[in-house]
């Protein structure tokens, strides 16, 4: 899934290497593993996103309690880690989710 210029949540970056995606990840500066994704779109707006099955699945895991790392753990081996991070970055770019930092 192509993505371009994922936005940084509130211009913040994670403070340490341990809180972010792995060192080779393209989305490393943008998604802190300890950030908590929240839905930023209403149920009425969801059909307009035209999400594929994997993106819809990841979006269904966004509950405002689970961190990015927890969502990656829930996905398990079925969804490749960098692929899941890319999808979350794409959802962030679309405005479907926002990231809050504890």
C-alpha positions as CSV (number, residue, x, y, z in Angstrom):
1,X,0.0,0.0,0.0
2,X,1.7,3.3,-1.1
3,X,1.9,6.1,1.4
4,X,3.3,9.5,1.2
5,X,4.4,11.9,3.9
6,X,2.8,10.5,7.0
7,X,2.2,13.4,9.4
8,X,3.8,13.6,12.7
9,X,1.2,13.6,15.5
10,X,1.4,17.1,17.0
11,X,4.9,17.4,15.7
12,X,6.2,15.1,18.5
13,X,8.7,12.3,18.1
14,X,9.5,9.5,20.5
15,X,12.3,10.2,22.9
16,X,14.2,6.9,22.7
17,X,14.9,4.1,20.3
18,X,13.0,1.7,22.5
19,X,9.7,3.5,22.1
20,X,9.6,3.5,18.4
21,X,9.4,1.1,15.5
22,X,12.5,-0.9,14.7
23,X,15.6,0.9,13.4
24,X,15.0,-0.1,9.7
25,X,11.3,1.0,9.7
26,X,10.4,3.8,7.3
27,X,7.7,5.1,9.8
28,X,10.0,5.0,12.8
29,X,10.0,8.8,13.4
30,X,6.2,8.9,13.2
31,X,4.8,6.1,15.3
32,X,5.8,5.7,18.9
33,X,5.1,2.2,20.1
34,X,3.8,3.6,23.4
35,X,1.4,6.0,21.7
36,X,-2.3,5.2,22.0
37,X,-4.3,5.4,18.7
38,X,-7.8,6.9,19.0
39,X,-10.5,6.9,16.4
40,X,-10.8,10.4,14.8
41,X,-13.6,9.6,12.4
42,X,-17.3,8.8,12.9
43,X,-18.9,5.6,11.8
44,X,-20.6,7.5,9.0
45,X,-17.2,8.5,7.6
46,X,-15.7,5.0,7.5
47,X,-17.2,3.9,4.1
48,X,-15.5,6.9,2.5
49,X,-12.0,5.7,3.5
50,X,-12.2,2.7,1.1
51,X,-10.0,0.5,3.3
52,X,-8.7,-2.9,2.4
53,X,-9.3,-5.8,4.7
54,X,-6.0,-5.5,6.6
55,X,-6.5,-1.7,7.2
56,X,-10.1,-2.3,8.4
57,X,-8.9,-5.1,10.7
58,X,-6.2,-2.8,12.2
59,X,-8.7,0.0,12.6
60,X,-11.1,-2.3,14.4
61,X,-8.3,-2.8,17.0
62,X,-8.2,0.9,17.8
63,X,-10.1,1.3,21.1
64,X,-8.4,4.2,22.8
65,X,-6.7,1.9,25.3
66,X,-4.3,-0.3,23.4
67,X,-0.9,1.2,22.5
68,X,0.6,0.8,19.0
69,X,2.8,-2.0,20.4
70,X,-0.2,-3.8,21.9
71,X,-2.0,-3.6,18.5
72,X,1.1,-5.1,16.8
73,X,1.1,-7.9,19.4
74,X,-2.6,-8.6,18.8
75,X,-2.0,-8.8,15.0
76,X,0.5,-11.6,15.6
77,X,2.4,-13.2,12.7
78,X,-0.6,-12.8,10.3
79,X,0.3,-9.2,9.7
80,X,4.0,-8.3,9.2
81,X,5.2,-5.7,11.7
82,X,6.4,-3.0,9.3
83,X,3.4,-3.6,7.1
84,X,1.1,-3.0,10.1
85,X,3.1,0.1,11.1
86,X,2.7,1.4,7.5
87,X,-1.1,0.8,7.6
88,X,-1.3,2.6,11.0
89,X,0.7,5.5,9.5
90,X,-1.7,5.6,6.5
91,X,-4.7,5.6,8.8
92,X,-3.1,8.5,10.6
93,X,-2.5,10.3,7.3
94,X,-6.1,9.8,6.3
95,X,-7.3,11.3,9.5
96,X,-9.0,8.1,10.6
97,X,-6.9,7.9,13.8
98,X,-4.9,10.2,16.0
99,X,-2.1,9.3,18.4
100,X,-2.1,10.3,22.0
101,X,0.9,10.0,24.2
102,X,0.5,8.8,27.8
